[in-house]
């Protein structure tokens, strides 16, 4: 698995596409749908579904930034590496947001694939809270870069 932005580019896991404000908007819309899915899952005490939906909301919000910039991902990890390279290093985004995305990606991975991992109500609640904050922060970043 690539560990930095340059590896992602070299291995074709981040590819240039035409920049698209429309695809960015669609991805933000998708992120809000996944937030609602996570909220409904929490109400139904489907904690694993909350983890999955919360991370997916985060993924789509981050992906919106890539679409706007003219990139397409082939790796979830490379989305975070892109944000690090283009926005953390330039001071437009605090590193904590990339760390939050990585952390929630790992939790989602554990929930889906680790047979001994079971999501708790507290983990699910924290994932949803993180997702709400992350989506909001990506929307702020989008407003900043799309001026």
Long-range contacts (C-beta under 8 A, 24 or more apart in sequence): 1-75, 1-77, 2-75, 2-77, 2-78, 2-81, 3-81, 4-81, 4-85, 5-78, 5-81, 5-82, 5-84, 5-85, 7-81, 8-75, 8-77, 8-78, 8-81, 8-82, 12-74, 13-73, 13-74, 13-75, 13-78, 14-66, 14-71, 14-72, 14-73, 14-74, 14-75, 14-78, 14-81, 14-82, 15-71, 15-72, 15-74, 16-70, 16-71, 16-72, 17-67, 17-70, 17-71, 17-72, 18-70, 19-67, 19-68, 19-69, 19-70, 20-67, 20-68, 20-70, 21-68, 21-146, 23-64, 23-67, 23-68, 24-64, 24-65, 24-67, 24-68, 24-142, 24-146, 25-64, 27-60, 27-61, 27-63, 27-64, 27-67, 28-60, 28-61, 28-64, 28-135, 28-138, 28-139, 28-142, 30-60, 31-56, 31-57, 31-58, 31-59, 31-60, 31-61, 31-64, 31-135, 31-138, 32-57, 32-135, 34-60, 34-131, 35-128, 35-131, 35-132, 35-135, 38-127, 38-128, 38-131, 39-128, 41-124, 42-124, 42-125, 42-128, 45-121, 47-118, 47-119, 47-120, 47-121, 47-123, 47-124, 48-111, 48-118, 48-119, 48-124, 50-119, 50-124, 50-125, 50-127, 50-128, 51-104, 51-107, 51-108, 51-111, 51-119, 51-123, 51-124, 51-127, 52-108, 52-111, 52-112, 53-131, 54-104, 54-108, 54-124, 54-127, 54-128, 54-130, 54-131, 55-104, 55-105, 55-107, 55-108, 55-127, 55-131, 56-108, 57-131, 57-134, 57-135, 58-100, 58-101, 58-104, 58-130, 58-131, 58-134, 58-135, 59-101, 59-105, 61-134, 61-135, 61-138, 61-139, 62-101, 62-134, 62-138, 64-138, 64-142, 65-138, 65-141, 65-142, 65-145, 68-142, 68-145, 68-146, 69-145, 76-105, 77-102, 77-105, 80-105, 87-141, 92-141, 92-144, 92-145, 93-137, 93-141, 97-134, 97-137, 97-138, 100-130, 100-133, 100-134, 101-134, 103-130, 104-130, 104-131, 104-134
